Every structure is written in C-alpha cells, then in structure tokens.
Amino acid sequence: MDRLVQIFSNPALIWTLGIVSLVCFIGSLLVIPWLVLRIPADYFSGEYRHRVPWAEQHPVIRWLLLILKNLLGLVLLLMGIAMLVLPGQGLLTILIALVFLNFPGKYRLERRIFMIPSVRQGVDWLRRRAGRPPLIFKD
C-alpha cells in the first residue's frame, strides 16, 4: 500500500494523468457527436449490422485497418478503465472503445444501448440539430 501511495504522490505522474484525462474529455466531446452523425439512419433496422466501408478493399489493407481500429479501441478501453478511478469520462470512454472493438454480440449490445430511452433521445437530439433523420429501429 505504501508503494501505491508513493507512486501517486509523484507530481509528474499526477500532471500527466490530469492532462491525459483533459484531452480524453475534450476528445469525447468532439468524437461522440461525430460518430453519432455518421451512423446511417437504418443501421439498427436490420438483424445484422451493415458491412464496413473498407470491406471491398485489398485483404492486406482490410486487415491492417481492422487491426488498427481494434488497437485504438483497446487503448481507449484501458484509458476508460483507468478513468474510472482518475478524473475523466471513464464510462463514456469505455463506450467509445466498444464502438471501435470487434467482438461477438457487439451489434446486439449496440442496439440495446441505443434503445435505452435517454440514450435514444440524446442521439435523436444530436441528429436533429445536424439536420439528420432519427435512427430507425426494427422493434
């Protein structure tokens, strides 16, 4: 326990974590609306998710983009977990990480999250402000 107190009493570490937290907070304020506006209105209307834009690319490019996207998701997930105990938007960062990560059942999880009334109202509000139609769900 003394070792942990010693680590967190380091001013350079505290400043670094604070700056990273601030950058993640500001980044989340910019990235979330951008991601929400890029979702096609009919994305959740089918049983299966839409194909990714790079699905028709050369296999090497497709795999490289898939690996980079998942690495970004993993970094965001680790940062989000750290921000649960540090200052910052921990849960929000974890949700952004889930958008980037590929895992079985991801589409069903996304549908469940976006069907929560408060989330759906917020997303529809953002889309309406940008002149985009609301998301369509097959109930």
ABEGO torsion letter per residue (X at the ends): XAAAAAAAABAAAAAAAAAAAAAAAAAAAAAAAAAAAABBAAAAABABBBBBAAAABBAAAAAAAAAAAAAAAAAAAAAAAAAAABBEBAAAAAAAAAAABBBBGAAAAAAAAAABAAAAAAAAAAAAAAGBBBBBBBX
